[in-house]
Amino acid sequence: MELFKGELIEEKLRLYFLNSGYYVVRGIIYYFERNEITDIDLFLYGRVSIMRRERTNVDIKNKKSPKAFERILWAKGLQQLLGFDSCVVATSEKKESVKNYAMRHNTTLLDGNFLQKLNYDLANRLSEEEFLTSLSKIISYKEFNNQTWKTLYEASKSRLLDELDFSGYNKTVLFLRYFLKNYFDPQKKEIALRAIYIFLSHSLLILDYLLKDIAFLEHEARKQVLGAGFKYGNLGEDGINRTIEMALKIANSKVGIGDIKKSLNAIEIDILKDYFSKNEIIKSVFKSAIAFEKHAFNRVLTPPNELEADLKSNIAVMLDYFKINRKQFFGA
């Protein structure tokens, strides 16, 4: 697929930041209460240390009239609205005054001289456009109200902007379960596998952000925090209890809170909390997220049974959690 000038520079910059060690997502739609506000050209996520993560929005304009001052103003405002750590503006503009304006407002500027030197071979990766085209061919039907797989993927990307929490994680793995099951359909197998890799990558990125706050807790304390988050989301057990009580009163339901709690307690989250509370796994989650992103976009798709051992372990734990047979999946 031939890319337009703007799409091509976005892909080259994505590779530049990937090679610099960032997790990179291209073309994220920013929503507020289901209203589409804007789109972000690149989202960068970096693991600075065991306790610190860095999030950055990148605005890219490679045009004859890039309106660089306006783009700096826009990118800086978006950074503050999202609570990100920094912002970057990539522009074809080369004026010294633009550099000075960016510096004054703590904005990293990648100017026309920098963009002209970008020279990356894109042959081994699918572009975002190719990835979206393949996902748009399949409809979810009953499970997700006839939405295309492209729509599900776009929604997963958007969660990375403002749902790096347990609720965001739980939503993402719900979609992951759907794609794991569709992998057994011969007609959807290849596209489903790409979706599995990218949704697993997104879930691990969210988890990495959560783990930074509990990395120094004792092992059992980490398990408790993770267990409550996987089961009850952001509200926690007390919040869930209050929500259930209120809902039952409003509905005047005869179902007791004990019955609902019993069904919640039946959710087997021990597999997840035991696995992700381990020190060696905590250290590798970010690395695994980047690796799965790479496999999702590789032009030559690697089957699950040929993945690196640590990546196979990440898939295996999700298969066990969803009670999907490992042997059947890896041998499919």
N, C-alpha and C positions, 0 to 999 in steps of 0.2 A: 504493500500500500504506500503510495507516494504521499508525503506529508507536506503541508503548507509551510511557509517560512517560519511562522510563529510556533507551530507545532514542533518543527525540527529543532529549534533552539531550546524549547522546553525539554525535549528528550535529551539533548546534549547536556543541559544543565542538570537534569536528573542524574545522569551518569557521573557527572563531575562530583556532585554531592554524595552519591553512593560510594564512589571511590575515595571520598574524604572520610568515610566511616559513619555517615548519617543513615538513618532510615528515612526514605523519601517516598512521598505519595504525590502523584500529579493529578491536578484537576479535581479539587474537592469543593462540593457545593456547601455553603454555610447557610444553615436554616435557623430560624427562630420561630418556635411555635408553628411549625409546618409552613412558614413563609420563607421563600427563597430570598436571601439577602444579597449574596454575591457568590463568586467562586474564587478559589485560591489556586494560583498556578502551581506552586509547589509547597508542600508542608514538610518541614524537616524536624526530625526528632533525634536527639543525641543523648547518649548515656555518658555523662561527664564523670560521674563517680558512683559508688554504691548508693549514695544518698541523694544525688542530684541529677536531674534530667533537664534538657534544654529543648524548648520548642520554638520554631521559627517559621514565619510566613514569608514566602518569596513572591514578589510581583515581577513579571517579565513583560517587557515591551520592546520588541525589536522592529521598530517602524521608522519611517523617515521623519515623522513628527511624534516623538515618543511622549511629549509632555512630562518630562522627567520630574520637574518640581511637584507637579500634581500627583504623580505616582508615589513620590516619597511621602507626601502628606497623607495619601490614602493608606499606604502600607503601614505607616506609623500609627495611624488611628485604628486600623484593624488589629494590629499587635496589642494595643492597649485594651480594646474591647474583648479580645479573646484571652487576655491575661498571659500572653506569650512572653518569652524572655528576650526576643530580638526579632528584627525584620531585615529583609534584604530586598533591594531593588536592582534588577538587571535591566539595563537600558542601552540602546544604541547611541545615546547622547555621550559626547566627549568633553563638554564644557567644564572648565575648572570651577565655575560658580556652582554647578550642580554638585560637584564633589564637596565643596565647602558647605553647601546647604545640607547634604546628607550627613556630613561629619558633625555639624552643629546639632542635629536631631538624632544622633546615635543610630544612624541607619547605615548598614553596610551597602556600599554601591559597587556593582559590577558594571563598568562602563563599556562603551563600544570597543575600546582597545582590548579589553578582556574577552568580550564575546567573539571577536574576530579570531582569537587564538584557540578557541575551543575546537578540538579536533578529536572526536570520539567515533569509533566504529559501532554503529547501531545494528549491524547485521545479525548479531547473535541474540538480540532481545526483540520481543514483540513490542511495538509501540503501544501507547495507551489506546490509540484509535483502533488498532487491530484487536486488542484485548476486549474492548467494549463491543466491537462488531461481533466477535464470537459469542459473547454472553447474551447479546440482544436476540440471538436466534432461538432461544429456548424460553418457554413460558412456564411459570410455576404452577399454574392451574389452581387446584383446591387449597394447597398449603398456604400460599401467600397472595390470594385474591387475584390470580391471573397476571401478576407482575412478571416482567421479564427478569432473567438472571442479571442483566445489566442494571436494572433498577435496584435489585438487592445489593449488588456490589457498590453502587453509588451511595446507598444508605449506610453501608458499612464504613466507607471512607469518611462520610460526614461525621460518624460517631467519634472518629479520632480527634476531632476538633474540640469537642466539649463533653464527651462522655468517657473519659479515661477513668472509669470507676467500675464498681462491681456490677451495676445495672448494665452498663455498656458491655462489659465482658459477657454477662449472662445472655444478653441479646445476640451477641456475635456467635457464641457457641451454639445457640439454638439454630441459627442459619447453617452453621458448620455441620450439624447433625443431618440436616436436610441434604446437603451436598454429599456427605459420606454415603448416604443411602442411595443417592442417584448414581454413584460410581459403578454400581452393579448393572446399570442399564447400558448395554453395548453401544446404543446410538448416542448416548450422552457422556460416555466414559471419559474421553479426553478433556472436554470442556469442564466436566464435573471435577476432574482432578486439578485443573488449574484453579477452579473456585475453591477447592479444599485447601490448596496451598496458600492462597491469598487470604482466605478467611481465618485460617489457622495462624497465619502471620499477623493479622490484625488483632486477634485475641491475645497472642503472646505479647504484642506491643502494649496493649492495655494492661496486661498483667505485670509487665515490667514497670510501668508507671506506679501501679499499686504497691509493688514489692519494695520500692524505695523507702516507703514509710514504715515498713515492718522488718526490714532486713536485719536490724540489730536486736530484735526481740529473741527471747529464748525459743527453742524449737517448738515446744508445746504451745507457747503463746501465739506463735505464728500460725500454727495449725488452727487454733481457735478463731483467730481473725479471719483467716481464709475460709474456714468452714461456714462461719456466719455470713460472710459475703457471698459465697457461692449459693447458699441456700436462701438467704433473705434479701440479697441486693443491698442497696445503699441504706435502706431504712433500719436494718438490723432486726433482731427478734422482737424487741419491744415495739418498734415502729410498725412492724407487720401486724402484731397483735392489735394495736390501736386501730389500724386501717381495716382489719377484718371485722372488728367489733362495730365500727362505724358503718361499714357496708351492710352488715347483717341487720342493723337497726333500720337503716334507710329502706332496705328491701323487705323488712318485716319477715325475714326468712326463718324457717324452722330448723335450718341446719345450725348446729352448734359450733362455736369456735373451736372446741376440742376436736371435732371431726376434721375441720380444715387443717388444724395444726398437725393432726395425725398424718394427713396426706403429705404435708410439707416435710415432716420428719422422715417419711418413707423415701425421700429423695436421697440417693446414695452418693453423697459428695466426699466420702472418705478417700476415694481413689484420687480425686483432684487435690484435696488438701494435703494428703500424705506425700504426693509427688512434688507439688510446687512449693512445699515448705522446706525441702532439702537445700542445704547450702550450695551444693554443686549445681543444682537446677536453677536456683536464683541467679547465680553468676552467668548462666548460659542462655537465659530467656531472650535477652536482647539480640544476641548473636544468632539464635535460632529464628527469631522473627525476620531478620535480614536474609537469612539463608532461604527461608520459605518464600519470601518475596521474589528472590532471584529465580527460584525454581518455577514459580508461577509464570514468570515472564520469559523464561528461556525458550528460544524458538524450538530447540530440540527438547521435548518434555521427558523428564526422568520419571520412570515408574516408581511407585512407593517401595518396592522390594529392593531397589537399587540405590536408595537414599543413604546418606551417612547414618551411622548407628544412632547418634543422638537425635536426629530428626525422626527416624523411625520410632524411637521411644516416645516422642511427643505425639505422634499419630496413634501409637498403640494405647497410650493412656486415655485418649479421647474415645477410641473404639471400645475400650473396657467400660468407660463411663456410660456410653450409650448402648452397651450390650450388643455390639456388632462384632461378629466373629473375626478375630485377627487373621486366622489362616485363610479364610475365604477372601478377605480384603486384600492381603498382600499377595495372594495367589491368583487374584482375579485377572 
